[in-house]
Amino acid sequence: MDFDTAHQFLLQQTLSPAADQRETFIACLHQGKPPIPGQVTSLLLALKVIYEALKDEPVLDRTLLKALLVLIDDSGHLYRQGTTEGVIWPPLLEDDLTRLRQSARAIVTGQTE
C-alpha cells in the first residue's frame, strides 16, 4: 500500500459522507455492528504507511488530523456506547481499537509509544 492509497482509505473509513458510509469502519461501530473482516487490519496497515511517510513532517493536514481524531476519540466512544446498549462486540475488538488509537497517536506526535 502506498501513501496515497493509505491516506484515501483512512479518510474513506472515517470521514465519508453519510450516504457513502454504510460499510465504513466508523459507520459499522455507529450502527452497533462489528467492523467488516479485514477492515481493522487494513486500517492498521494504512496507519503504518502514513506514519512512515509523515514521521518527520512538522505539519499535518487538517483533514488527516480529523480522520485520526475520529480513530482516537470516536471509535472508543462508539464502542463504549454500544456496550452500554447491549451490543456484543467481537472479543478482540477492544484490543484492536487500542492498537488503532496508538497508531493514530503516533502519527500525530511523530513518535511511537
LUMPA-369410 format. One record per residue (C-alpha): residue in three letters; x, y, z. Coordinates in steps of 0.2 Angstrom, whole numbers, padded with zeros to 4 digits, always signed. Last residue first. Layout:
N
AlaXYZ;...
//
This chain:
113
Glu+0024+0024+0112;Thr+0029+0028+0094;Gln+0034+0045+0088;Gly+0028+0059+0077;Thr+0015+0065+0089;Val+0000+0065+0077;Ile+0006+0049+0068;Ala+0010+0040+0084;Arg-0007+0045+0091;Ala-0016+0036+0076;Ser-0005+0021+0079;Gln-0010+0020+0097;Arg-0028+0023+0094;Leu-0029+0009+0081;Arg-0020-0003+0093;Thr-0032+0002+0107;Leu-0047-0001+0095;Asp-0040-0018+0090;Asp-0038-0023+0109;Glu-0057-0018+0111;Leu-0062-0028+0095;Leu-0053-0044+0101;Pro-0069-0052+0108;Pro-0081-0047+0094;Trp-0094-0035+0101;Ile-0110-0040+0109;Val-0120-0024+0109;Gly-0130-0021+0125;Glu-0133-0003+0124;Thr-0119+0001+0136;Thr-0108-0010+0125;Gly-0113+0000+0110;Gln-0109+0017+0119;Arg-0092+0010+0125;Tyr-0088+0005+0107;Leu-0095+0022+0100;His-0084+0032+0112;Gly-0069+0021+0108;Ser-0071+0024+0090;Asp-0075+0042+0092;Asp-0059+0048+0101;Ile-0043+0041+0093;Leu-0050+0035+0077;Val-0061+0050+0074;Leu-0046+0061+0079;Leu-0035+0052+0066;Ala-0048+0057+0052;Lys-0048+0075+0058;Leu-0030+0076+0058;Leu-0029+0070+0040;Thr-0042+0083+0036;Arg-0031+0096+0045;Asp-0015+0091+0035;Leu+0000+0088+0046;Val+0014+0100+0050;Pro+0032+0096+0056;Glu+0034+0081+0044;Asp+0047+0069+0051;Lys+0035+0054+0054;Leu+0025+0058+0039;Ala+0028+0044+0026;Glu+0032+0031+0040;Tyr+0016+0036+0050;Ile+0005+0036+0034;Val+0011+0018+0029;Lys+0009+0012+0047;Leu-0009+0020+0048;Ala-0014+0012+0031;Leu-0008-0005+0038;Leu-0018-0003+0054;Leu-0033+0002+0044;Ser-0031-0013+0033;Thr-0030-0025+0048;Val-0045-0016+0056;Gln-0055-0018+0040;Gly-0050-0036+0037;Pro-0067-0044+0042;Ile-0080-0030+0042;Pro-0081-0020+0058;Pro-0093-0026+0071;Lys-0111-0019+0071;Gly-0118-0006+0083;Gln-0123+0005+0069;His-0110+0018+0075;Leu-0097+0005+0075;Cys-0101+0000+0057;Ala-0102+0018+0052;Ile-0084+0021+0059;Phe-0077+0006+0049;Thr-0086+0010+0033;Glu-0100-0001+0027;Arg-0114+0011+0026;Gln-0103+0026+0023;Asp-0107+0033+0006;Ala-0124+0042+0010;Ala-0117+0049+0027;Pro-0102+0057+0019;Ser-0085+0048+0021;Leu-0074+0054+0036;Thr-0068+0038+0045;Gln-0066+0024+0033;Gln-0065+0035+0017;Leu-0052+0046+0025;Leu-0041+0031+0030;Phe-0043+0023+0013;Gln-0038+0039+0004;His-0022+0041+0015;Ala-0017+0023+0013;Thr-0019+0024-0006;Asp-0010+0040-0007;Phe+0004+0033+0004;Asp+0007+0017-0005;Met+0000+0000+0000;
//
